[in-house]
Amino acid sequence: MFSPRYLHMQSRIYVSSKNFNSSFSTSSRPIAKFDVSNGKDSDSQTSELNPKGKHLGVFSHSTVKLPEQLKKAVDKILSSCTDTNLSQNAEILKNHLIFKKPPLTETKLQEIKVRFTEKLSAAHPSPDNSFLSAEDEKKIQNTLKSKIQKVVSQNTYRWKPVIYNEAVALTYLVARIAPEYATLYQIFQEICSRDQNFQPQTLFDFGSGIGSALWSAKSCWGDKTFKEVFCVDSSVDMNNLALALIQGGVWPNKASDFNPIDLDEKEFSSTIKGLYFRQFMPASSAVKYDLVVCAHSLLELPSAELRLQIALSLWRKSQGYLVFVEHGSRAAFEVIMEVRDFLLSLSEGNKESNLQGYVFAPCPNKTRCPRLAETTPCNFEVKYEPLQINQRIQKERYSYLVLKKGQRPDEDLQWPRVVRPVLVRSGHVICRLCTQEGKLEEIVITRAKNSKLENLMARRTKWGDLLPVQLSRPDTTELECTLEDEKNL
Ligand SMILES: C[S@@+](CC[C@H](N)C(=O)[O-])C[C@H]1O[C@@H](n2cnc3c(N)ncnc32)[C@H](O)[C@@H]1O
């Protein structure tokens, strides 16, 4: 799709020396060559042939709406709900999830304890206590110890699992269905758009909750595409609610044609053919799935060990794409990066072919994420229509990772990812990019220096898209001339 044979037609632009954001390197400036051919089977492209600057790196950014069928099911379920505090509780749950962090590791906790002990000792140096009895000395030590414990617990994040019972599941539905459906829809749209041959027939969803992944996947690949859908969620109430939504708002144990869930077995298969709900991960990885999803569930797990175990099981289960998505907070981004680096290290250092794969999105590289060296997370944004009518369009920030099994195809030119909003000015466009080399770079496309088509292509590109350019380092003579030119920018 991103055909290298058109590279010879690319034209050149230079990177501005203006430092718009310190994260984005401008010290040694790369040259950006636009792939104006855009993978089309013609010798060259002009703005006349492509008057809107369309290109293959642009993905859908329209406001995402819930499918009518899902909206009706939600309305039906909520209309019979008697909880008058639902909206208020939904707001509280939403904030809890947005600010959620992973549990602290034992090592981190010890580090914090040592830090506070040192701080307290420095603030209160021990007086001469040789006159104290051993017993009194012990009492003082115990008081100091409990003081340290109190300060540590006041200053450390206390992770608590959310217990998804029926009331919390309903609250979750109100708080999260619209943004979670929208986020997955936007991610799946990119897969659809870049890999048009991919027609998933099987889906595995870990921490499936209310089933947003299935709804989004069906909207992207069609209602009839999936022959098997396997949902794992430890909460029976979440599984019940997900099934109620699929059944048009009819709770499973109330439907006359449904066999009640066998609570003794703590798992059930639905009457809908090929759709399974389980409370636990299947022990074997023998059955593989085209699309495997883990959405907003990594931070629900009580330890880093379990996160990595689950990530590895999911990677083994995948025979196509594996998608992780979390809220766009710094903590969630770091958890996604932890999984990325772990799975990539297995892919690199392992002969087992089932572990081989590469990052499909968002990173155009496999190097350590440049954002890890700073405080800003790598996140993206989706616009969505909220569940409540008459409310303004809302935006959700998310961090994500899409891995694909196998080797990166030669046609994938690893165009840079636009990692911040594109700044469109009257005479120029500024794009902040993450590159194939794993660097943050900023480029400026100007009316004076770039063709009309390149300007159109840059203007059309949005935060989260790929920019069809190849970046390379200029030789010194080119750099001198560029710097001279830039004064006129
Ligand atoms: C925040 S919800 C995400 C729901 C869903 N993925 C979505 O995007 O709508 C997290 C889900 O993970 C489930 N969960 C937590 N720990 C789990 C575990 N160890 N195994 C399976 N599911 C788990 C919870 O019950 C909850 O439904």
The ligand as an SDF file (V2000), in Angstrom:
LIG
                    3D

 27 29  0  0  0  0  0  0  0  0999 V2000
  -12.7800   -0.9800   32.9420 C   0  0  0  0  0  0  0  0  0  0  0  0
  -13.6190   -2.4370   32.4790 S   0  0  0  0  0  0  0  0  0  0  0  0
  -13.3610   -2.4930   30.7200 C   0  0  0  0  0  0  0  0  0  0  0  0
  -14.5310   -3.0460   29.9990 C   0  0  0  0  0  0  0  0  0  0  0  0
  -14.4380   -3.2070   28.4910 C   0  0  0  0  0  0  0  0  0  0  0  0
  -13.1890   -3.6920   28.0120 N   0  0  0  0  0  0  0  0  0  0  0  0
  -14.7970   -1.9460   27.7830 C   0  0  0  0  0  0  0  0  0  0  0  0
  -13.8990   -1.3110   27.2240 O   0  0  0  0  0  0  0  0  0  0  0  0
  -15.9720   -1.6230   27.7660 O   0  0  0  0  0  0  0  0  0  0  0  0
  -12.5030   -3.6440   33.0540 C   0  0  0  0  0  0  0  0  0  0  0  0
  -13.0930   -5.0230   33.0500 C   0  0  0  0  0  0  0  0  0  0  0  0
  -12.0570   -5.9480   33.3670 O   0  0  0  0  0  0  0  0  0  0  0  0
  -12.6230   -6.9850   34.1470 C   0  0  0  0  0  0  0  0  0  0  0  0
  -11.5460   -7.6730   34.8670 N   0  0  0  0  0  0  0  0  0  0  0  0
  -10.8150   -7.2280   35.9100 C   0  0  0  0  0  0  0  0  0  0  0  0
   -9.9160   -8.1610   36.2730 N   0  0  0  0  0  0  0  0  0  0  0  0
  -10.0760   -9.2050   35.4330 C   0  0  0  0  0  0  0  0  0  0  0  0
   -9.4390  -10.4780   35.2940 C   0  0  0  0  0  0  0  0  0  0  0  0
   -8.4570  -10.8300   36.0940 N   0  0  0  0  0  0  0  0  0  0  0  0
   -9.8750  -11.3010   34.3290 N   0  0  0  0  0  0  0  0  0  0  0  0
  -10.8810  -10.9370   33.5090 C   0  0  0  0  0  0  0  0  0  0  0  0
  -11.5180   -9.7580   33.5940 N   0  0  0  0  0  0  0  0  0  0  0  0
  -11.1220   -8.8950   34.5340 C   0  0  0  0  0  0  0  0  0  0  0  0
  -13.6140   -6.2620   35.0420 C   0  0  0  0  0  0  0  0  0  0  0  0
  -14.6020   -7.1200   35.5360 O   0  0  0  0  0  0  0  0  0  0  0  0
  -14.1720   -5.2120   34.0850 C   0  0  0  0  0  0  0  0  0  0  0  0
  -15.3430   -5.6330   33.4610 O   0  0  0  0  0  0  0  0  0  0  0  0
  1  2  1  0
  2  3  1  0
  2 10  1  0
  3  4  1  0
  4  5  1  0
  5  6  1  0
  5  7  1  0
  7  8  2  0
  7  9  1  0
 10 11  1  0
 11 12  1  0
 11 26  1  0
 12 13  1  0
 13 14  1  0
 13 24  1  0
 14 15  1  0
 14 23  1  0
 15 16  2  0
 16 17  1  0
 17 18  1  0
 17 23  2  0
 18 19  1  0
 18 20  2  0
 20 21  1  0
 21 22  2  0
 22 23  1  0
 24 25  1  0
 24 26  1  0
 26 27  1  0
M  CHG  2   2   1   9  -1
M  END
$$$$
